[in-house]
Amino acid sequence: MASCKAHSAPAAVLVGNLPAPLAEPAGLPEGFPQTADSPLAWIGAQFSKEDEYILQLGQEDIREVEAALDQFKGLDGDLVSRNNFPLPQLGQKLERVRQDIHKGRGFGVIRGLDPHKYSVEDLTMLYLGIQSYIANRHGRQDRKGNMLVHIVADKSSSLTAGHHRHSTAPIRQTFHNEEAGDVVSWLTRSTAASGGRCIIASCHTVYNVLANERPDLVRALAGSDWPFFIPRFQCRPVLFNHDGRIIMNFGRTPLIGNPTHPRPDHLPSLSPRQLMALDAVEKVARATELEIVTKAGDIHFINNLAILHRREGFINGASANERRHLVRMRVRDDELGWAIPEDLRDEWSEAFETKKSKVWHLEPMPSGYFPLRKQPN
């Protein structure tokens, strides 16, 4: 039987009624700050205007990216990068987004591409070209080397219909991070007829509220006894204080399981305190979240080490333009990328090891090629 050995300024929003402690609250773990003082500690209500986090491409910007696309298509055999996708003017604006992702609020949206104007191949190259100005390294998203994950509704089987990537249900997703990748980006090829908004929350705000109100739960989150079982069985913290940064990385499914990913009976379950800590994270995140209305052609970027995300349910329409289709990637910036805690390095190595195979499917993957895991590898 597997087992784990445990090691031993509040947000500007009132988040009350956190669950009562199971025992007398202890102080914060050694070295953890009382307040994570950072632009990353935001609440959704402070963003009164979309242009605070959306870079709207103008006509000149569109002409510049199309000229870069034409130049790239004249080359032979190279992957899109800054070196072969020149954006001398727009690149300066994208640099500000890059700095925001790594040193500022931790998220941003590029808006203005018309996805119906381009072929699938050209749209993908535009996505990669713009993305290259935010982060330079691409990450594999599974052990088969898939680089592009297509997030679409799929009711072809009970497995796909119940998986968060392919479900339309409104209640299946709680706040989480992806298991690897400094930055998660996605291109919206098309939106649903209704619903499907992106919803994000700040890990730093969650931390600040819990550090002020429930330091005992911070200690629980920082403990090394959380029994993750996806993508492999591993006991590690949910919350890290690493290299001077507060980092969070977790998902409920790898810790609890769900009908699509049932948790093996022989693995340890979460303790009541751990369940309480997860519920507290969710409560604070929902009270401070930011909902972003997504448009076709949008390119989203979130700092996966500092931003939690989920999405609402959605209803697809009859036409192809009313069916939600996102293309997701994991990326890392060699210059601005954060130092990765040791407990997360295996997944980062698996994702960003340059010598491993990479496969680029421009359309949703053939059945079985991107398997939906039932058990840990």
Secondary structure as the mmCIF struct_conf table of DSSP 4:
data_model
#
loop_
_struct_conf.conf_type_id
_struct_conf.id
_struct_conf.beg_label_comp_id
_struct_conf.beg_label_asym_id
_struct_conf.beg_label_seq_id
_struct_conf.end_label_comp_id
_struct_conf.end_label_asym_id
_struct_conf.end_label_seq_id
BEND BEND1 ALA A 12 VAL A 13
HELX_LH_PP_P HELX_LH_PP_P1 LEU A 18 PRO A 21
BEND BEND2 LEU A 22 GLU A 24
HELX_LH_PP_P HELX_LH_PP_P2 PRO A 25 ALA A 26
HELX_LH_PP_P HELX_LH_PP_P3 LEU A 28 PRO A 29
TURN_TY1_P TURN_TY1_P1 GLU A 30 GLY A 31
BEND BEND3 GLN A 34 THR A 35
BEND BEND4 SER A 38 SER A 38
TURN_TY1_P TURN_TY1_P2 PRO A 39 LEU A 40
HELX_RH_3T_P HELX_RH_3T_P1 GLY A 44 GLN A 46
BEND BEND5 LYS A 49 LYS A 49
HELX_RH_3T_P HELX_RH_3T_P2 GLU A 50 GLU A 52
TURN_TY1_P TURN_TY1_P3 TYR A 53 TYR A 53
STRN STRN1 ILE A 54 GLN A 56
HELX_RH_AL_P HELX_RH_AL_P1 GLN A 59 LYS A 73
TURN_TY1_P TURN_TY1_P4 GLY A 74 GLY A 74
BEND BEND6 LEU A 75 GLY A 77
HELX_LH_PP_P HELX_LH_PP_P4 ASP A 78 VAL A 80
HELX_RH_3T_P HELX_RH_3T_P3 ARG A 82 ASN A 84
BEND BEND7 PHE A 85 PHE A 85
TURN_TY1_P TURN_TY1_P5 PRO A 88 GLN A 89
HELX_RH_AL_P HELX_RH_AL_P2 LEU A 90 LYS A 103
BEND BEND8 GLY A 104 GLY A 106
STRN STRN2 PHE A 107 ARG A 111
HELX_RH_3T_P HELX_RH_3T_P4 PRO A 115 LYS A 117
BEND BEND9 TYR A 118 TYR A 118
HELX_RH_AL_P HELX_RH_AL_P3 VAL A 120 GLN A 131
TURN_TY1_P TURN_TY1_P6 SER A 132 ILE A 134
BEND BEND10 ASN A 136 ASN A 136
STRN STRN3 ARG A 137 GLY A 139
BEND BEND11 GLN A 141 ASP A 142
TURN_TY1_P TURN_TY1_P7 ARG A 143 LYS A 144
STRN STRN4 ASN A 146 ASN A 146
STRN STRN5 VAL A 149 VAL A 152
BEND BEND12 SER A 156 SER A 157
HELX_RH_AL_P HELX_RH_AL_P4 SER A 158 GLY A 162
BEND BEND13 HIS A 163 HIS A 163
TURN_TY1_P TURN_TY1_P8 HIS A 164 HIS A 166
BEND BEND14 PRO A 170 ARG A 172
BEND BEND15 PHE A 175 PHE A 175
STRN STRN6 HIS A 176 HIS A 176
BEND BEND16 GLU A 179 ALA A 180
BEND BEND17 ASP A 182 ASP A 182
STRN STRN7 VAL A 183 SER A 190
BEND BEND18 ALA A 193 ALA A 193
STRN STRN8 SER A 194 GLY A 195
STRN STRN9 CYS A 198 SER A 202
HELX_RH_AL_P HELX_RH_AL_P5 CYS A 203 GLU A 213
HELX_RH_AL_P HELX_RH_AL_P6 PRO A 215 LEU A 221
TURN_TY1_P TURN_TY1_P9 ALA A 222 ALA A 222
BEND BEND19 SER A 224 SER A 224
STRN STRN10 TRP A 226 PHE A 228
BEND BEND20 ILE A 230 ARG A 232
STRN STRN11 GLN A 234 ARG A 236
BEND BEND21 VAL A 238 VAL A 238
STRN STRN12 LEU A 239 HIS A 242
TURN_TY1_P TURN_TY1_P10 ASP A 243 GLY A 244
STRN STRN13 ARG A 245 MET A 248
BEND BEND22 ARG A 252 ARG A 252
HELX_RH_AL_P HELX_RH_AL_P7 THR A 253 ILE A 256
BEND BEND23 PRO A 259 HIS A 261
HELX_LH_PP_P HELX_LH_PP_P5 PRO A 262 PRO A 264
TURN_TY1_P TURN_TY1_P11 ASP A 265 HIS A 266
BEND BEND24 LEU A 267 LEU A 267
HELX_LH_PP_P HELX_LH_PP_P6 PRO A 268 SER A 271
HELX_RH_AL_P HELX_RH_AL_P8 PRO A 272 THR A 288
STRN STRN14 LEU A 290 ILE A 292
TURN_TY1_P TURN_TY1_P12 ALA A 296 GLY A 297
STRN STRN15 ILE A 299 ASN A 303
TURN_TY1_P TURN_TY1_P13 ASN A 304 ALA A 306
STRN STRN16 ILE A 307 ARG A 311
STRN STRN17 PHE A 314 ILE A 315
BEND BEND25 ALA A 318 SER A 319
HELX_RH_3T_P HELX_RH_3T_P5 ALA A 320 GLU A 322
BEND BEND26 ARG A 323 ARG A 323
STRN STRN18 HIS A 325 ARG A 332
TURN_TY1_P TURN_TY1_P14 ASP A 334 LEU A 336
HELX_LH_PP_P HELX_LH_PP_P7 GLY A 337 PRO A 341
HELX_RH_3T_P HELX_RH_3T_P6 GLU A 342 LEU A 344
HELX_RH_AL_P HELX_RH_AL_P9 ARG A 345 PHE A 352
TURN_TY1_P TURN_TY1_P15 THR A 354 LYS A 355
BEND BEND27 LYS A 356 LYS A 356
STRN STRN19 VAL A 359 VAL A 359
BEND BEND28 LEU A 362 PRO A 364
HELX_LH_PP_P HELX_LH_PP_P8 MET A 365 PRO A 366
TURN_TY1_P TURN_TY1_P16 SER A 367 TYR A 369
BEND BEND29 PHE A 370 PHE A 370
BEND BEND30 LYS A 374 GLN A 375
#
